[in-house]
Amino acid sequence: MHAIEVVCGDEAEHRRRVQARIPEHDQAFQPSWDEVRAREFTSWRQPRLLVDTCAGDTPANVRLILGAIRGHAAPA
């Protein structure tokens, strides 16, 4: 099994993404930026691949994840 933690490491970009979300047809609720910030988050303690969506574009992140799955990248 592979553990992959995906984060948005730039707070301003994270806020922009949260505020720009458009609910899907089956989603009755979208959290506000304040609600996202108020959530309690505990970082993982197990070995995992940490992917920051602000550090690379989607194709680069996919290559990183696939490389980890194939055994070419060390977990964080």
Residue pairs with C-beta under 8 A, 6 or more apart in sequence:
2 49
2 68
2 69
3 44
3 46
3 47
3 48
3 49
3 75
4 48
4 49
4 51
4 65
4 68
5 43
5 44
5 48
5 49
5 50
5 51
5 76
6 51
6 53
7 50
7 51
7 52
7 53
8 14
8 17
8 52
8 53
8 54
9 52
9 53
9 54
9 55
10 54
13 54
14 36
15 33
18 31
18 32
18 33
18 36
19 33
21 30
23 29
23 30
31 39
47 75
47 76
48 75
48 76
49 64
49 65
49 68
49 73
49 75
49 76
50 76
51 61
51 64
51 65
53 61
56 64
64 73
67 73
68 75
